[in-house]
Amino acid sequence: MSHFTRIRTQLRDPEILVAALREVGQRHVEVHDQPQTLYGYRGDARPEKAEVIIRRRHIGSASNDIGFARQPDGSFEAIISEFDRSTYNAGWLAKLAQSYGYAATLRYAATHGYEVDTDELQQDGTRRLTLRRTA
Protein backbone atom coordinates (compact mmCIF):
# COMPACT_ATOMS: atom_id res chain seq x y z
CA MET A 1 0.00 0.00 0.00
CA SER A 2 1.49 3.33 -1.06
CA HIS A 3 1.86 6.15 1.39
CA PHE A 4 0.21 9.43 0.37
CA THR A 5 2.29 12.59 0.68
CA ARG A 6 0.69 15.98 1.31
CA ILE A 7 2.25 19.01 -0.36
CA ARG A 8 1.17 22.57 0.43
CA THR A 9 0.50 24.79 -2.58
CA GLN A 10 -0.54 28.39 -3.17
CA LEU A 11 -3.34 27.28 -5.51
CA ARG A 12 -6.73 28.57 -4.33
CA ASP A 13 -9.33 28.66 -7.10
CA PRO A 14 -10.76 25.27 -8.14
CA GLU A 15 -11.77 26.44 -11.64
CA ILE A 16 -8.30 27.80 -12.34
CA LEU A 17 -6.76 24.65 -10.83
CA VAL A 18 -8.78 22.50 -13.25
CA ALA A 19 -7.69 24.70 -16.19
CA ALA A 20 -4.06 24.35 -15.07
CA LEU A 21 -4.38 20.56 -14.71
CA ARG A 22 -5.76 20.38 -18.24
CA GLU A 23 -2.88 22.54 -19.47
CA VAL A 24 -0.40 19.98 -18.05
CA GLY A 25 -2.24 17.09 -19.71
CA GLN A 26 -4.91 15.95 -17.24
CA ARG A 27 -8.16 15.87 -19.22
CA HIS A 28 -10.30 14.03 -16.64
CA VAL A 29 -10.58 16.07 -13.46
CA GLU A 30 -13.39 15.81 -10.92
CA VAL A 31 -14.46 18.79 -8.81
CA HIS A 32 -16.64 18.32 -5.73
CA ASP A 33 -18.15 20.72 -3.20
CA GLN A 34 -17.45 18.23 -0.42
CA PRO A 35 -14.27 16.15 -0.03
CA GLN A 36 -14.48 12.72 -1.67
CA THR A 37 -12.54 9.54 -0.92
CA LEU A 38 -9.28 8.87 -2.74
CA TYR A 39 -8.54 5.31 -3.89
CA GLY A 40 -5.31 3.34 -3.98
CA TYR A 41 -3.92 1.32 -6.87
CA ARG A 42 -5.93 -1.77 -5.84
CA GLY A 43 -9.15 0.21 -5.82
CA ASP A 44 -9.12 0.33 -2.03
CA ALA A 45 -10.65 3.35 -0.31
CA ARG A 46 -8.05 5.41 1.49
CA PRO A 47 -8.65 7.73 4.45
CA GLU A 48 -7.51 10.75 2.39
CA LYS A 49 -10.19 12.94 0.83
CA ALA A 50 -10.08 15.80 -1.66
CA GLU A 51 -12.33 18.18 -3.57
CA VAL A 52 -10.34 18.14 -6.84
CA ILE A 53 -9.43 14.63 -7.99
CA ILE A 54 -7.68 12.89 -10.87
CA ARG A 55 -8.76 9.26 -10.67
CA ARG A 56 -6.14 6.56 -10.99
CA ARG A 57 -7.70 5.11 -14.16
CA HIS A 58 -6.66 8.35 -15.92
CA ILE A 59 -3.10 8.22 -14.55
CA GLY A 60 -2.01 4.60 -14.95
CA SER A 61 -3.02 1.07 -13.98
CA ALA A 62 -0.57 0.92 -11.07
CA SER A 63 -1.31 4.46 -9.89
CA ASN A 64 -3.36 5.90 -7.05
CA ASP A 65 -5.80 8.80 -7.22
CA ILE A 66 -4.24 12.26 -7.03
CA GLY A 67 -6.18 14.78 -4.99
CA PHE A 68 -6.16 18.44 -4.08
CA ALA A 69 -7.76 19.05 -0.69
CA ARG A 70 -9.02 22.46 0.42
CA GLN A 71 -7.23 23.76 3.53
CA PRO A 72 -8.63 26.13 6.18
CA ASP A 73 -6.71 29.06 4.64
CA GLY A 74 -8.38 28.43 1.24
CA SER A 75 -5.36 26.92 -0.49
CA PHE A 76 -5.25 23.40 -1.89
CA GLU A 77 -2.91 20.71 -0.62
CA ALA A 78 -1.77 18.18 -3.21
CA ILE A 79 -2.15 14.55 -2.11
CA ILE A 80 0.10 12.30 -4.18
CA SER A 81 1.16 8.73 -3.43
CA GLU A 82 4.80 7.86 -2.94
CA PHE A 83 4.62 5.70 -6.09
CA ASP A 84 3.16 8.49 -8.22
CA ARG A 85 5.67 11.06 -6.95
CA SER A 86 8.15 9.61 -9.44
CA THR A 87 6.10 11.31 -12.17
CA TYR A 88 4.03 13.88 -10.27
CA ASN A 89 6.98 15.39 -8.42
CA ALA A 90 8.24 18.88 -7.57
CA GLY A 91 8.92 19.58 -11.26
CA TRP A 92 5.37 18.64 -12.19
CA LEU A 93 3.99 20.77 -9.37
CA ALA A 94 6.12 23.72 -10.54
CA LYS A 95 4.76 23.31 -14.07
CA LEU A 96 1.24 23.10 -12.63
CA ALA A 97 1.82 26.31 -10.65
CA GLN A 98 3.07 28.03 -13.82
CA SER A 99 -0.02 26.86 -15.72
CA TYR A 100 -2.19 28.05 -12.83
CA GLY A 101 -0.62 31.52 -13.04
CA TYR A 102 -1.22 31.61 -16.78
CA ALA A 103 -4.89 30.58 -16.40
CA ALA A 104 -5.35 33.12 -13.58
CA THR A 105 -3.88 35.87 -15.76
CA LEU A 106 -6.17 35.01 -18.67
CA ARG A 107 -9.21 35.07 -16.39
CA TYR A 108 -8.16 38.38 -14.85
CA ALA A 109 -7.63 39.88 -18.30
CA ALA A 110 -11.04 38.74 -19.54
CA THR A 111 -12.90 40.04 -16.48
CA HIS A 112 -11.08 43.39 -16.41
CA GLY A 113 -11.43 44.43 -20.04
CA TYR A 114 -8.12 43.20 -21.47
CA GLU A 115 -7.40 40.96 -24.38
CA VAL A 116 -4.28 39.00 -25.18
CA ASP A 117 -2.18 40.87 -27.72
CA THR A 118 0.68 38.33 -27.80
CA ASP A 119 1.24 35.00 -26.11
CA GLU A 120 4.74 33.63 -26.62
CA LEU A 121 6.20 30.47 -25.12
CA GLN A 122 9.94 31.04 -24.65
CA GLN A 123 12.56 28.32 -25.23
CA ASP A 124 13.27 28.18 -21.48
CA GLY A 125 9.61 27.34 -20.80
CA THR A 126 8.57 30.77 -19.59
CA ARG A 127 5.58 32.44 -21.13
CA ARG A 128 5.42 36.08 -22.21
CA LEU A 129 1.98 37.66 -22.40
CA THR A 130 1.17 41.13 -23.65
CA LEU A 131 -2.29 42.37 -22.74
CA ARG A 132 -4.11 45.41 -24.04
CA ARG A 133 -7.26 47.06 -22.83
CA THR A 134 -10.23 46.61 -25.12
CA ALA A 135 -12.22 49.66 -26.10
C-alpha positions as CSV (number, residue, x, y, z in Angstrom):
1,M,0.0,0.0,0.0
2,S,1.5,3.3,-1.1
3,H,1.9,6.2,1.4
4,F,0.2,9.4,0.4
5,T,2.3,12.6,0.7
6,R,0.7,16.0,1.3
7,I,2.3,19.0,-0.4
8,R,1.2,22.6,0.4
9,T,0.5,24.8,-2.6
10,Q,-0.5,28.4,-3.2
11,L,-3.3,27.3,-5.5
12,R,-6.7,28.6,-4.3
13,D,-9.3,28.7,-7.1
14,P,-10.8,25.3,-8.1
15,E,-11.8,26.4,-11.6
16,I,-8.3,27.8,-12.3
17,L,-6.8,24.6,-10.8
18,V,-8.8,22.5,-13.3
19,A,-7.7,24.7,-16.2
20,A,-4.1,24.4,-15.1
21,L,-4.4,20.6,-14.7
22,R,-5.8,20.4,-18.2
23,E,-2.9,22.5,-19.5
24,V,-0.4,20.0,-18.1
25,G,-2.2,17.1,-19.7
26,Q,-4.9,16.0,-17.2
27,R,-8.2,15.9,-19.2
28,H,-10.3,14.0,-16.6
29,V,-10.6,16.1,-13.5
30,E,-13.4,15.8,-10.9
31,V,-14.5,18.8,-8.8
32,H,-16.6,18.3,-5.7
33,D,-18.2,20.7,-3.2
34,Q,-17.5,18.2,-0.4
35,P,-14.3,16.1,0.0
36,Q,-14.5,12.7,-1.7
37,T,-12.5,9.5,-0.9
38,L,-9.3,8.9,-2.7
39,Y,-8.5,5.3,-3.9
40,G,-5.3,3.3,-4.0
41,Y,-3.9,1.3,-6.9
42,R,-5.9,-1.8,-5.8
43,G,-9.2,0.2,-5.8
44,D,-9.1,0.3,-2.0
45,A,-10.7,3.3,-0.3
46,R,-8.1,5.4,1.5
47,P,-8.7,7.7,4.4
48,E,-7.5,10.7,2.4
49,K,-10.2,12.9,0.8
50,A,-10.1,15.8,-1.7
51,E,-12.3,18.2,-3.6
52,V,-10.3,18.1,-6.8
53,I,-9.4,14.6,-8.0
54,I,-7.7,12.9,-10.9
55,R,-8.8,9.3,-10.7
56,R,-6.1,6.6,-11.0
57,R,-7.7,5.1,-14.2
58,H,-6.7,8.3,-15.9
59,I,-3.1,8.2,-14.6
60,G,-2.0,4.6,-15.0
61,S,-3.0,1.1,-14.0
62,A,-0.6,0.9,-11.1
63,S,-1.3,4.5,-9.9
64,N,-3.4,5.9,-7.1
65,D,-5.8,8.8,-7.2
66,I,-4.2,12.3,-7.0
67,G,-6.2,14.8,-5.0
68,F,-6.2,18.4,-4.1
69,A,-7.8,19.1,-0.7
70,R,-9.0,22.5,0.4
71,Q,-7.2,23.8,3.5
72,P,-8.6,26.1,6.2
73,D,-6.7,29.1,4.6
74,G,-8.4,28.4,1.2
75,S,-5.4,26.9,-0.5
76,F,-5.3,23.4,-1.9
77,E,-2.9,20.7,-0.6
78,A,-1.8,18.2,-3.2
79,I,-2.2,14.5,-2.1
80,I,0.1,12.3,-4.2
81,S,1.2,8.7,-3.4
82,E,4.8,7.9,-2.9
83,F,4.6,5.7,-6.1
84,D,3.2,8.5,-8.2
85,R,5.7,11.1,-6.9
86,S,8.2,9.6,-9.4
87,T,6.1,11.3,-12.2
88,Y,4.0,13.9,-10.3
89,N,7.0,15.4,-8.4
90,A,8.2,18.9,-7.6
91,G,8.9,19.6,-11.3
92,W,5.4,18.6,-12.2
93,L,4.0,20.8,-9.4
94,A,6.1,23.7,-10.5
95,K,4.8,23.3,-14.1
96,L,1.2,23.1,-12.6
97,A,1.8,26.3,-10.7
98,Q,3.1,28.0,-13.8
99,S,0.0,26.9,-15.7
100,Y,-2.2,28.0,-12.8
101,G,-0.6,31.5,-13.0
102,Y,-1.2,31.6,-16.8
103,A,-4.9,30.6,-16.4
104,A,-5.4,33.1,-13.6
105,T,-3.9,35.9,-15.8
106,L,-6.2,35.0,-18.7
107,R,-9.2,35.1,-16.4
108,Y,-8.2,38.4,-14.8
109,A,-7.6,39.9,-18.3
110,A,-11.0,38.7,-19.5
111,T,-12.9,40.0,-16.5
112,H,-11.1,43.4,-16.4
113,G,-11.4,44.4,-20.0
114,Y,-8.1,43.2,-21.5
115,E,-7.4,41.0,-24.4
116,V,-4.3,39.0,-25.2
117,D,-2.2,40.9,-27.7
118,T,0.7,38.3,-27.8
119,D,1.2,35.0,-26.1
120,E,4.7,33.6,-26.6
121,L,6.2,30.5,-25.1
122,Q,9.9,31.0,-24.7
123,Q,12.6,28.3,-25.2
124,D,13.3,28.2,-21.5
125,G,9.6,27.3,-20.8
126,T,8.6,30.8,-19.6
127,R,5.6,32.4,-21.1
128,R,5.4,36.1,-22.2
129,L,2.0,37.7,-22.4
130,T,1.2,41.1,-23.7
131,L,-2.3,42.4,-22.7
132,R,-4.1,45.4,-24.0
133,R,-7.3,47.1,-22.8
134,T,-10.2,46.6,-25.1
135,A,-12.2,49.7,-26.1
